[in-house]
Amino acid sequence: MGALAAGGLVGWAAPAVGAGLEHAINPVLAALLYVTFLQVPAAELVRSLRAGRFLAAALVVNFVVVPLVVAAMFAFLPGDRAVRLGVLLVLLAPCVDYVIVFSGLAGGSSRRLLAATPLLLLAQMVLLPGYLFVFLGSGLADVVEVGPFVEAFLVLIVVPLALAWLTQAWAARRPAGRRTADAMGTAMVPLMAATLLTVVASQVPGLGGSLVDVARVVPFYVLFLVVMAFAGLAVARLFRLDIPESRAIVFTGATRNSLVVLPLALALPGQLAVASVVVVTQTLVEVVGMVVYVRAVPRMLPAS
């Protein structure tokens, strides 16, 4: 929360600095994901991929249930095309980064989620253009290109994952590697804060006269978090998952890919530029929502 507030202050007080921070979004996010991937041994990832029921539940909650929830809200969204596009971009793309952290804090199976991240990112790369076509028609769907998603997959998933595995191999063979891996593990919270500060500071200068339009989507983001808590619980029960897996499914259904789809929103034409601010607004709402989720989800799914 301190990082969010600091980012807003930087973006408002020094717009030139804030706008310049756009170039730092991918590096800090890649560093955060590297540290995240480093927490789980590669062998554990391979074993987690065999959890067919969990992976099926994650796909159903993100690519069947979430689009239905978004479809129910779509008619009530503000009429501005850029605002609607921003909402669709962020709500239709499941999170692949800090969901692992928040789920772990709530006793969810972070290892299962971590193993599912490449699959979730690949699925949204394939399905998102189709969803946009259904919701908005071919005119706006054509604006979204595959290139930025492929770049995001390579920079934010493949490279950090490969570096994490190399670090693990080094740690298994050398004491210096073990010390380095342990030190990297302590960097997760500072990197999370740096990522949020950078994203918010970079987007505040772009608000301009769109503040009212952006503010109107906040209730939809809050409603989405409330609905998906119960929808995720229903999907977890449908697939008869254990408690840690069920908590993880609730989190993956609720958290969205705002930080990874932001470069895609930033690449949109000028008349749709406000979409990136709509995406960042979801991050602000979601981070507060995750603080609530960390307390509420264990009560919804008690260990006993």
ZADO-1210 file (C-alpha; in nm, 4 decimals, padded with zeros to 6 digits):
<atoms>
<atom x="00.0000" y="00.0000" z="00.0000" code="MET" pos="1"/>
<atom x="00.2907" y="00.2324" z="00.0723" code="GLY" pos="2"/>
<atom x="00.4339" y="00.1576" z="-00.2706" code="ALA" pos="3"/>
<atom x="00.1007" y="00.2322" z="-00.4386" code="LEU" pos="4"/>
<atom x="00.0737" y="00.5645" z="-00.2565" code="ALA" pos="5"/>
<atom x="00.4345" y="00.6543" z="-00.3397" code="ALA" pos="6"/>
<atom x="00.3789" y="00.5686" z="-00.7053" code="GLY" pos="7"/>
<atom x="00.0717" y="00.7892" z="-00.7207" code="GLY" pos="8"/>
<atom x="00.2636" y="01.0761" z="-00.5585" code="LEU" pos="9"/>
<atom x="00.5572" y="01.0443" z="-00.8008" code="VAL" pos="10"/>
<atom x="00.3275" y="01.0306" z="-01.1018" code="GLY" pos="11"/>
<atom x="00.1353" y="01.3376" z="-00.9869" code="TRP" pos="12"/>
<atom x="00.4267" y="01.5509" z="-00.8625" code="ALA" pos="13"/>
<atom x="00.6755" y="01.4627" z="-01.1381" code="ALA" pos="14"/>
<atom x="00.4836" y="01.3559" z="-01.4504" code="PRO" pos="15"/>
<atom x="00.7960" y="01.3431" z="-01.6661" code="ALA" pos="16"/>
<atom x="00.9639" y="01.1015" z="-01.4264" code="VAL" pos="17"/>
<atom x="00.6483" y="00.8920" z="-01.3991" code="GLY" pos="18"/>
<atom x="00.6051" y="00.8640" z="-01.7739" code="ALA" pos="19"/>
<atom x="00.9695" y="00.7661" z="-01.8114" code="GLY" pos="20"/>
<atom x="00.9188" y="00.4745" z="-01.5732" code="LEU" pos="21"/>
<atom x="00.7147" y="00.2900" z="-01.8376" code="GLU" pos="22"/>
<atom x="01.0438" y="00.1485" z="-01.9665" code="HIS" pos="23"/>
<atom x="01.1179" y="-00.0024" z="-01.6240" code="ALA" pos="24"/>
<atom x="00.7928" y="-00.2021" z="-01.5961" code="ILE" pos="25"/>
<atom x="00.9101" y="-00.5171" z="-01.7730" code="ASN" pos="26"/>
<atom x="01.2537" y="-00.5354" z="-01.6021" code="PRO" pos="27"/>
<atom x="01.1138" y="-00.5052" z="-01.2484" code="VAL" pos="28"/>
<atom x="00.8317" y="-00.7477" z="-01.3265" code="LEU" pos="29"/>
<atom x="01.0772" y="-00.9984" z="-01.4767" code="ALA" pos="30"/>
<atom x="01.2919" y="-00.9704" z="-01.1619" code="ALA" pos="31"/>
<atom x="00.9856" y="-01.0326" z="-00.9443" code="LEU" pos="32"/>
<atom x="00.8927" y="-01.3413" z="-01.1446" code="LEU" pos="33"/>
<atom x="01.2507" y="-01.4717" z="-01.1315" code="TYR" pos="34"/>
<atom x="01.2456" y="-01.4555" z="-00.7512" code="VAL" pos="35"/>
<atom x="00.8997" y="-01.6158" z="-00.7494" code="THR" pos="36"/>
<atom x="01.0096" y="-01.9071" z="-00.9708" code="PHE" pos="37"/>
<atom x="01.3204" y="-01.9503" z="-00.7582" code="LEU" pos="38"/>
<atom x="01.1095" y="-02.0523" z="-00.4579" code="GLN" pos="39"/>
<atom x="01.0046" y="-02.3887" z="-00.6051" code="VAL" pos="40"/>
<atom x="01.2514" y="-02.6579" z="-00.7199" code="PRO" pos="41"/>
<atom x="01.2303" y="-02.7597" z="-01.0851" code="ALA" pos="42"/>
<atom x="01.1542" y="-03.1199" z="-00.9865" code="ALA" pos="43"/>
<atom x="00.8518" y="-03.0006" z="-00.7916" code="GLU" pos="44"/>
<atom x="00.7266" y="-02.8160" z="-01.0991" code="LEU" pos="45"/>
<atom x="00.7369" y="-03.1357" z="-01.3032" code="VAL" pos="46"/>
<atom x="00.5404" y="-03.3227" z="-01.0361" code="ARG" pos="47"/>
<atom x="00.2854" y="-03.0407" z="-01.0140" code="SER" pos="48"/>
<atom x="00.2145" y="-03.0616" z="-01.3862" code="LEU" pos="49"/>
<atom x="00.0762" y="-03.4098" z="-01.3279" code="ARG" pos="50"/>
<atom x="-00.2060" y="-03.2652" z="-01.1138" code="ALA" pos="51"/>
<atom x="-00.4670" y="-03.2989" z="-01.3875" code="GLY" pos="52"/>
<atom x="-00.7700" y="-03.2065" z="-01.1763" code="ARG" pos="53"/>
<atom x="-00.6083" y="-02.8881" z="-01.0479" code="PHE" pos="54"/>
<atom x="-00.5003" y="-02.7765" z="-01.3947" code="LEU" pos="55"/>
<atom x="-00.8476" y="-02.8521" z="-01.5307" code="ALA" pos="56"/>
<atom x="-01.0074" y="-02.6506" z="-01.2498" code="ALA" pos="57"/>
<atom x="-00.7698" y="-02.3582" z="-01.3161" code="ALA" pos="58"/>
<atom x="-00.8583" y="-02.3589" z="-01.6863" code="LEU" pos="59"/>
<atom x="-01.2327" y="-02.3821" z="-01.6199" code="VAL" pos="60"/>
<atom x="-01.2417" y="-02.1024" z="-01.3628" code="VAL" pos="61"/>
<atom x="-01.0307" y="-01.8692" z="-01.5788" code="ASN" pos="62"/>
<atom x="-01.1537" y="-01.9395" z="-01.9297" code="PHE" pos="63"/>
<atom x="-01.5150" y="-02.0498" z="-01.8770" code="VAL" pos="64"/>
<atom x="-01.6413" y="-01.8959" z="-01.5526" code="VAL" pos="65"/>
<atom x="-01.4591" y="-01.5615" z="-01.5755" code="VAL" pos="66"/>
<atom x="-01.5800" y="-01.4829" z="-01.9316" code="PRO" pos="67"/>
<atom x="-01.9367" y="-01.5588" z="-01.8214" code="LEU" pos="68"/>
<atom x="-01.9026" y="-01.3218" z="-01.5254" code="VAL" pos="69"/>
<atom x="-01.7536" y="-01.0524" z="-01.7496" code="VAL" pos="70"/>
<atom x="-02.0340" y="-01.1039" z="-02.0032" code="ALA" pos="71"/>
<atom x="-02.2915" y="-01.0451" z="-01.7291" code="ALA" pos="72"/>
<atom x="-02.1234" y="-00.7142" z="-01.6389" code="MET" pos="73"/>
<atom x="-02.0397" y="-00.5987" z="-01.9901" code="PHE" pos="74"/>
<atom x="-02.3707" y="-00.4317" z="-02.0738" code="ALA" pos="75"/>
<atom x="-02.3413" y="-00.2119" z="-01.7643" code="PHE" pos="76"/>
<atom x="-01.9854" y="-00.0882" z="-01.8313" code="LEU" pos="77"/>
<atom x="-01.9267" y="00.2742" z="-01.9390" code="PRO" pos="78"/>
<atom x="-01.9829" y="00.3199" z="-02.3111" code="GLY" pos="79"/>
<atom x="-01.6346" y="00.4525" z="-02.3913" code="ASP" pos="80"/>
<atom x="-01.4557" y="00.2081" z="-02.6244" code="ARG" pos="81"/>
<atom x="-01.1156" y="00.2513" z="-02.4626" code="ALA" pos="82"/>
<atom x="-01.2568" y="00.1981" z="-02.1135" code="VAL" pos="83"/>
<atom x="-01.4380" y="-00.1173" z="-02.2225" code="ARG" pos="84"/>
<atom x="-01.1290" y="-00.2495" z="-02.3980" code="LEU" pos="85"/>
<atom x="-00.9175" y="-00.1891" z="-02.0876" code="GLY" pos="86"/>
<atom x="-01.1663" y="-00.3723" z="-01.8668" code="VAL" pos="87"/>
<atom x="-01.1795" y="-00.6677" z="-02.1045" code="LEU" pos="88"/>
<atom x="-00.8023" y="-00.6874" z="-02.1424" code="LEU" pos="89"/>
<atom x="-00.7434" y="-00.7061" z="-01.7707" code="VAL" pos="90"/>
<atom x="-01.0398" y="-00.9157" z="-01.6548" code="LEU" pos="91"/>
<atom x="-01.0104" y="-01.1824" z="-01.9244" code="LEU" pos="92"/>
<atom x="-00.6413" y="-01.2518" z="-01.8532" code="ALA" pos="93"/>
<atom x="-00.5547" y="-01.4599" z="-01.5428" code="PRO" pos="94"/>
<atom x="-00.2638" y="-01.3513" z="-01.3237" code="CYS" pos="95"/>
<atom x="00.0697" y="-01.5313" z="-01.3502" code="VAL" pos="96"/>
<atom x="00.2793" y="-01.3389" z="-01.0989" code="ASP" pos="97"/>
<atom x="00.1760" y="-01.2093" z="-00.7561" code="TYR" pos="98"/>
<atom x="-00.1193" y="-01.4479" z="-00.7312" code="VAL" pos="99"/>
<atom x="00.1408" y="-01.7046" z="-00.6257" code="ILE" pos="100"/>
<atom x="00.2505" y="-01.4844" z="-00.3357" code="VAL" pos="101"/>
<atom x="-00.0961" y="-01.3961" z="-00.2102" code="PHE" pos="102"/>
<atom x="-00.2230" y="-01.7525" z="-00.2475" code="SER" pos="103"/>
<atom x="00.0715" y="-01.8748" z="-00.0442" code="GLY" pos="104"/>
<atom x="-00.0010" y="-01.6217" z="00.2296" code="LEU" pos="105"/>
<atom x="-00.3531" y="-01.7634" z="00.2537" code="ALA" pos="106"/>
<atom x="-00.2348" y="-02.1254" z="00.2689" code="GLY" pos="107"/>
<atom x="-00.3035" y="-02.1965" z="-00.0972" code="GLY" pos="108"/>
<atom x="-00.0906" y="-02.4322" z="-00.3042" code="SER" pos="109"/>
<atom x="00.1646" y="-02.1953" z="-00.4555" code="SER" pos="110"/>
<atom x="00.3464" y="-02.4868" z="-00.6197" code="ARG" pos="111"/>
<atom x="00.0380" y="-02.5886" z="-00.8123" code="ARG" pos="112"/>
<atom x="-00.0170" y="-02.2297" z="-00.9280" code="LEU" pos="113"/>
<atom x="00.3461" y="-02.1874" z="-01.0207" code="LEU" pos="114"/>
<atom x="00.3364" y="-02.4990" z="-01.2370" code="ALA" pos="115"/>
<atom x="00.0189" y="-02.3720" z="-01.4044" code="ALA" pos="116"/>
<atom x="00.1557" y="-02.0263" z="-01.4970" code="THR" pos="117"/>
<atom x="00.3021" y="-02.1137" z="-01.8404" code="PRO" pos="118"/>
<atom x="-00.0195" y="-02.2927" z="-01.9348" code="LEU" pos="119"/>
<atom x="-00.2356" y="-02.0012" z="-01.8181" code="LEU" pos="120"/>
<atom x="-00.0281" y="-01.7490" z="-02.0110" code="LEU" pos="121"/>
<atom x="-00.0296" y="-01.9573" z="-02.3286" code="LEU" pos="122"/>
<atom x="-00.4061" y="-02.0084" z="-02.3022" code="ALA" pos="123"/>
<atom x="-00.4761" y="-01.6367" z="-02.2667" code="GLN" pos="124"/>
<atom x="-00.2462" y="-01.5601" z="-02.5614" code="MET" pos="125"/>
<atom x="-00.4590" y="-01.7904" z="-02.7768" code="VAL" pos="126"/>
<atom x="-00.8027" y="-01.7081" z="-02.6376" code="LEU" pos="127"/>
<atom x="-00.7928" y="-01.3347" z="-02.5664" code="LEU" pos="128"/>
<atom x="-00.8234" y="-01.2187" z="-02.9307" code="PRO" pos="129"/>
<atom x="-01.1259" y="-01.4462" z="-02.9696" code="GLY" pos="130"/>
<atom x="-01.2878" y="-01.3104" z="-02.6546" code="TYR" pos="131"/>
<atom x="-01.2340" y="-00.9535" z="-02.7751" code="LEU" pos="132"/>
<atom x="-01.3936" y="-01.0429" z="-03.1074" code="PHE" pos="133"/>
<atom x="-01.6994" y="-01.1817" z="-02.9278" code="VAL" pos="134"/>
<atom x="-01.7359" y="-00.8798" z="-02.6986" code="PHE" pos="135"/>
<atom x="-01.6302" y="-00.5946" z="-02.9284" code="LEU" pos="136"/>
<atom x="-01.6407" y="-00.7173" z="-03.2863" code="GLY" pos="137"/>
<atom x="-01.3583" y="-00.7401" z="-03.5390" code="SER" pos="138"/>
<atom x="-01.2851" y="-00.3655" z="-03.5434" code="GLY" pos="139"/>
<atom x="-01.1300" y="-00.3567" z="-03.1970" code="LEU" pos="140"/>
<atom x="-01.0190" y="-00.7180" z="-03.1834" code="ALA" pos="141"/>
<atom x="-00.7837" y="-00.6467" z="-03.4731" code="ASP" pos="142"/>
<atom x="-00.6060" y="-00.3843" z="-03.2604" code="VAL" pos="143"/>
<atom x="-00.4667" y="-00.6557" z="-03.0301" code="VAL" pos="144"/>
<atom x="-00.1663" y="-00.8249" z="-03.1866" code="GLU" pos="145"/>
<atom x="-00.0020" y="-01.1536" z="-03.0938" code="VAL" pos="146"/>
<atom x="00.3464" y="-01.0008" z="-03.0877" code="GLY" pos="147"/>
<atom x="00.3273" y="-00.8247" z="-02.7485" code="PRO" pos="148"/>
<atom x="00.1926" y="-01.1397" z="-02.5843" code="PHE" pos="149"/>
<atom x="00.4724" y="-01.3526" z="-02.7314" code="VAL" pos="150"/>
<atom x="00.7256" y="-01.0968" z="-02.6097" code="GLU" pos="151"/>
<atom x="00.5655" y="-01.0993" z="-02.2639" code="ALA" pos="152"/>
<atom x="00.5801" y="-01.4777" z="-02.2517" code="PHE" pos="153"/>
<atom x="00.9511" y="-01.4828" z="-02.3422" code="LEU" pos="154"/>
<atom x="01.0602" y="-01.1902" z="-02.1241" code="VAL" pos="155"/>
<atom x="00.8362" y="-01.2520" z="-01.8241" code="LEU" pos="156"/>
<atom x="00.8087" y="-01.6324" z="-01.8142" code="ILE" pos="157"/>
<atom x="01.0719" y="-01.8151" z="-02.0195" code="VAL" pos="158"/>
<atom x="01.3769" y="-01.6062" z="-01.9268" code="VAL" pos="159"/>
<atom x="01.3015" y="-01.5737" z="-01.5508" code="PRO" pos="160"/>
<atom x="01.2153" y="-01.9448" z="-01.5298" code="LEU" pos="161"/>
<atom x="01.5362" y="-02.0483" z="-01.7062" code="ALA" pos="162"/>
<atom x="01.7453" y="-01.8211" z="-01.4819" code="LEU" pos="163"/>
<atom x="01.5702" y="-01.9587" z="-01.1732" code="ALA" pos="164"/>
<atom x="01.6498" y="-02.3175" z="-01.2752" code="TRP" pos="165"/>
<atom x="02.0129" y="-02.2256" z="-01.3436" code="LEU" pos="166"/>
<atom x="02.0345" y="-02.0614" z="-01.0012" code="THR" pos="167"/>
<atom x="01.8861" y="-02.3722" z="-00.8395" code="GLN" pos="168"/>
<atom x="02.1441" y="-02.5920" z="-01.0154" code="ALA" pos="169"/>
<atom x="02.4211" y="-02.3615" z="-00.8947" code="TRP" pos="170"/>
<atom x="02.2814" y="-02.3644" z="-00.5401" code="ALA" pos="171"/>
<atom x="02.2751" y="-02.7443" z="-00.5384" code="ALA" pos="172"/>
<atom x="02.6468" y="-02.7613" z="-00.6212" code="ARG" pos="173"/>
<atom x="02.8096" y="-02.4596" z="-00.4580" code="ARG" pos="174"/>
<atom x="02.7703" y="-02.2897" z="-00.1168" code="PRO" pos="175"/>
<atom x="02.7945" y="-01.9537" z="-00.2909" code="ALA" pos="176"/>
<atom x="02.4995" y="-02.0505" z="-00.5051" code="GLY" pos="177"/>
<atom x="02.3007" y="-02.1501" z="-00.1982" code="ARG" pos="178"/>
<atom x="02.3739" y="-01.8160" z="-00.0331" code="ARG" pos="179"/>
<atom x="02.2749" y="-01.6320" z="-00.3503" code="THR" pos="180"/>
<atom x="01.9455" y="-01.8201" z="-00.3775" code="ALA" pos="181"/>
<atom x="01.8642" y="-01.7491" z="-00.0126" code="ASP" pos="182"/>
<atom x="01.9431" y="-01.3810" z="-00.0569" code="ALA" pos="183"/>
<atom x="01.7234" y="-01.3623" z="-00.3658" code="MET" pos="184"/>
<atom x="01.4365" y="-01.5130" z="-00.1668" code="GLY" pos="185"/>
<atom x="01.4408" y="-01.2174" z="00.0714" code="THR" pos="186"/>
<atom x="01.3982" y="-00.9766" z="-00.2206" code="ALA" pos="187"/>
<atom x="01.0397" y="-01.0752" z="-00.3064" code="MET" pos="188"/>
<atom x="00.8613" y="-00.8103" z="-00.0989" code="VAL" pos="189"/>
<atom x="01.0896" y="-00.5212" z="-00.2089" code="PRO" pos="190"/>
<atom x="01.0510" y="-00.6295" z="-00.5722" code="LEU" pos="191"/>
<atom x="00.6731" y="-00.6472" z="-00.5338" code="MET" pos="192"/>
<atom x="00.6745" y="-00.2942" z="-00.3937" code="ALA" pos="193"/>
<atom x="00.9064" y="-00.1702" z="-00.6694" code="ALA" pos="194"/>
<atom x="00.6831" y="-00.3220" z="-00.9377" code="THR" pos="195"/>
<atom x="00.3662" y="-00.1624" z="-00.8009" code="LEU" pos="196"/>
<atom x="00.5348" y="00.1767" z="-00.7517" code="LEU" pos="197"/>
<atom x="00.6731" y="00.1722" z="-01.1062" code="THR" pos="198"/>
<atom x="00.3437" y="00.0738" z="-01.2674" code="VAL" pos="199"/>
<atom x="00.1346" y="00.3318" z="-01.0821" code="VAL" pos="200"/>
<atom x="00.3851" y="00.6159" z="-01.1249" code="ALA" pos="201"/>
<atom x="00.4109" y="00.5491" z="-01.4976" code="SER" pos="202"/>
<atom x="00.0350" y="00.5653" z="-01.5542" code="GLN" pos="203"/>
<atom x="-00.0833" y="00.8504" z="-01.3320" code="VAL" pos="204"/>
<atom x="00.0418" y="01.1173" z="-01.5786" code="PRO" pos="205"/>
<atom x="-00.1833" y="00.9659" z="-01.8454" code="GLY" pos="206"/>
<atom x="-00.5049" y="01.0184" z="-01.6515" code="LEU" pos="207"/>
<atom x="-00.5682" y="01.3697" z="-01.7790" code="GLY" pos="208"/>
<atom x="-00.9415" y="01.4306" z="-01.8163" code="GLY" pos="209"/>
<atom x="-01.0288" y="01.0620" z="-01.7989" code="SER" pos="210"/>
<atom x="-01.0402" y="01.0370" z="-01.4205" code="LEU" pos="211"/>
<atom x="-01.4202" y="01.0248" z="-01.4049" code="VAL" pos="212"/>
<atom x="-01.4449" y="00.7529" z="-01.6712" code="ASP" pos="213"/>
<atom x="-01.1765" y="00.5478" z="-01.4994" code="VAL" pos="214"/>
<atom x="-01.3385" y="00.5881" z="-01.1570" code="ALA" pos="215"/>
<atom x="-01.6624" y="00.4469" z="-01.2946" code="ARG" pos="216"/>
<atom x="-01.5054" y="00.1047" z="-01.3491" code="VAL" pos="217"/>
<atom x="-01.3940" y="00.0678" z="-00.9856" code="VAL" pos="218"/>
<atom x="-01.7300" y="-00.0769" z="-00.8671" code="PRO" pos="219"/>
<atom x="-01.7099" y="-00.3389" z="-01.1435" code="PHE" pos="220"/>
<atom x="-01.3652" y="-00.4469" z="-01.0262" code="TYR" pos="221"/>
<atom x="-01.4893" y="-00.4737" z="-00.6682" code="VAL" pos="222"/>
<atom x="-01.7946" y="-00.6721" z="-00.7797" code="LEU" pos="223"/>
<atom x="-01.5716" y="-00.9043" z="-00.9809" code="PHE" pos="224"/>
<atom x="-01.3633" y="-00.9849" z="-00.6725" code="LEU" pos="225"/>
<atom x="-01.6737" y="-01.0607" z="-00.4670" code="VAL" pos="226"/>
<atom x="-01.8361" y="-01.2818" z="-00.7307" code="VAL" pos="227"/>
<atom x="-01.5181" y="-01.4732" z="-00.8120" code="MET" pos="228"/>
<atom x="-01.4575" y="-01.5642" z="-00.4487" code="ALA" pos="229"/>
<atom x="-01.7738" y="-01.7745" z="-00.4525" code="PHE" pos="230"/>
<atom x="-01.7349" y="-01.8881" z="-00.8145" code="ALA" pos="231"/>
<atom x="-01.3836" y="-02.0154" z="-00.7427" code="GLY" pos="232"/>
<atom x="-01.5104" y="-02.1971" z="-00.4356" code="LEU" pos="233"/>
<atom x="-01.7809" y="-02.3664" z="-00.6459" code="ALA" pos="234"/>
<atom x="-01.5288" y="-02.4776" z="-00.9107" code="VAL" pos="235"/>
<atom x="-01.2928" y="-02.6154" z="-00.6444" code="ALA" pos="236"/>
<atom x="-01.5750" y="-02.8195" z="-00.4949" code="ARG" pos="237"/>
<atom x="-01.6841" y="-02.9383" z="-00.8389" code="LEU" pos="238"/>
<atom x="-01.3363" y="-03.0833" z="-00.8987" code="PHE" pos="239"/>
<atom x="-01.3111" y="-03.2169" z="-00.5394" code="ARG" pos="240"/>
<atom x="-00.9783" y="-03.0484" z="-00.4662" code="LEU" pos="241"/>
<atom x="-00.8103" y="-03.0474" z="-00.1281" code="ASP" pos="242"/>
<atom x="-00.8001" y="-02.7314" z="00.0850" code="ILE" pos="243"/>
<atom x="-00.4658" y="-02.5829" z="-00.0350" code="PRO" pos="244"/>
<atom x="-00.5601" y="-02.6491" z="-00.3985" code="GLU" pos="245"/>
<atom x="-00.9090" y="-02.5056" z="-00.3463" code="SER" pos="246"/>
<atom x="-00.7694" y="-02.1860" z="-00.1979" code="ARG" pos="247"/>
<atom x="-00.5338" y="-02.1554" z="-00.4938" code="ALA" pos="248"/>
<atom x="-00.8255" y="-02.1914" z="-00.7381" code="ILE" pos="249"/>
<atom x="-01.0154" y="-01.9114" z="-00.5617" code="VAL" pos="250"/>
<atom x="-00.7113" y="-01.6867" z="-00.5976" code="PHE" pos="251"/>
<atom x="-00.6385" y="-01.7677" z="-00.9616" code="THR" pos="252"/>
<atom x="-00.9998" y="-01.6988" z="-01.0548" code="GLY" pos="253"/>
<atom x="-00.9990" y="-01.3601" z="-00.8818" code="ALA" pos="254"/>
<atom x="-00.6548" y="-01.2204" z="-00.9652" code="THR" pos="255"/>
<atom x="-00.5964" y="-01.0744" z="-01.3077" code="ARG" pos="256"/>
<atom x="-00.2956" y="-01.0258" z="-01.5331" code="ASN" pos="257"/>
<atom x="-00.2803" y="-00.6463" z="-01.5108" code="SER" pos="258"/>
<atom x="00.0975" y="-00.6178" z="-01.4921" code="LEU" pos="259"/>
<atom x="00.1595" y="-00.8472" z="-01.7887" code="VAL" pos="260"/>
<atom x="-00.1160" y="-00.7112" z="-02.0171" code="VAL" pos="261"/>
<atom x="-00.0119" y="-00.3520" z="-01.9440" code="LEU" pos="262"/>
<atom x="00.2537" y="-00.3504" z="-02.2217" code="PRO" pos="263"/>
<atom x="-00.0213" y="-00.4637" z="-02.4597" code="LEU" pos="264"/>
<atom x="-00.2460" y="-00.1772" z="-02.3456" code="ALA" pos="265"/>
<atom x="00.0412" y="00.0704" z="-02.3795" code="LEU" pos="266"/>
<atom x="00.0852" y="-00.0366" z="-02.7433" code="ALA" pos="267"/>
<atom x="-00.2728" y="00.0604" z="-02.8363" code="LEU" pos="268"/>
<atom x="-00.3368" y="00.3597" z="-03.0674" code="PRO" pos="269"/>
<atom x="-00.3638" y="00.7072" z="-02.9146" code="GLY" pos="270"/>
<atom x="-00.7448" y="00.7183" z="-02.9177" code="GLN" pos="271"/>
<atom x="-00.7446" y="00.4104" z="-02.6946" code="LEU" pos="272"/>
<atom x="-00.4650" y="00.5230" z="-02.4636" code="ALA" pos="273"/>
<atom x="-00.6898" y="00.5460" z="-02.1580" code="VAL" pos="274"/>
<atom x="-00.7170" y="00.1661" z="-02.1653" code="ALA" pos="275"/>
<atom x="-00.3778" y="00.1411" z="-01.9954" code="SER" pos="276"/>
<atom x="-00.4975" y="00.3563" z="-01.7044" code="VAL" pos="277"/>
<atom x="-00.8077" y="00.1372" z="-01.6748" code="VAL" pos="278"/>
<atom x="-00.5762" y="-00.1649" z="-01.6494" code="VAL" pos="279"/>
<atom x="-00.3668" y="-00.0026" z="-01.3746" code="VAL" pos="280"/>
<atom x="-00.6814" y="00.0958" z="-01.1846" code="THR" pos="281"/>
<atom x="-00.7666" y="-00.2727" z="-01.1631" code="GLN" pos="282"/>
<atom x="-00.4277" y="-00.3327" z="-01.0013" code="THR" pos="283"/>
<atom x="-00.5024" y="-00.0753" z="-00.7312" code="LEU" pos="284"/>
<atom x="-00.8393" y="-00.2326" z="-00.6531" code="VAL" pos="285"/>
<atom x="-00.7040" y="-00.5850" z="-00.6684" code="GLU" pos="286"/>
<atom x="-00.4136" y="-00.5292" z="-00.4293" code="VAL" pos="287"/>
<atom x="-00.6570" y="-00.4036" z="-00.1649" code="VAL" pos="288"/>
<atom x="-00.8834" y="-00.6973" z="-00.2483" code="GLY" pos="289"/>
<atom x="-00.5969" y="-00.9433" z="-00.2053" code="MET" pos="290"/>
<atom x="-00.5335" y="-00.8126" z="00.1461" code="VAL" pos="291"/>
<atom x="-00.8970" y="-00.8986" z="00.2211" code="VAL" pos="292"/>
<atom x="-00.8705" y="-01.2334" z="00.0403" code="TYR" pos="293"/>
<atom x="-00.5705" y="-01.3399" z="00.2491" code="VAL" pos="294"/>
<atom x="-00.7956" y="-01.3126" z="00.5560" code="ARG" pos="295"/>
<atom x="-01.1256" y="-01.4217" z="00.4041" code="ALA" pos="296"/>
<atom x="-01.0335" y="-01.7252" z="00.1917" code="VAL" pos="297"/>
<atom x="-00.8980" y="-01.9345" z="00.4840" code="PRO" pos="298"/>
<atom x="-01.2291" y="-01.8705" z="00.6600" code="ARG" pos="299"/>
<atom x="-01.4247" y="-01.9758" z="00.3530" code="MET" pos="300"/>
<atom x="-01.2068" y="-02.2878" z="00.3232" code="LEU" pos="301"/>
<atom x="-01.0878" y="-02.3740" z="00.6744" code="PRO" pos="302"/>
<atom x="-00.8127" y="-02.6326" z="00.7089" code="ALA" pos="303"/>
<atom x="-01.0313" y="-02.8493" z="00.9319" code="SER" pos="304"/>
</atoms>
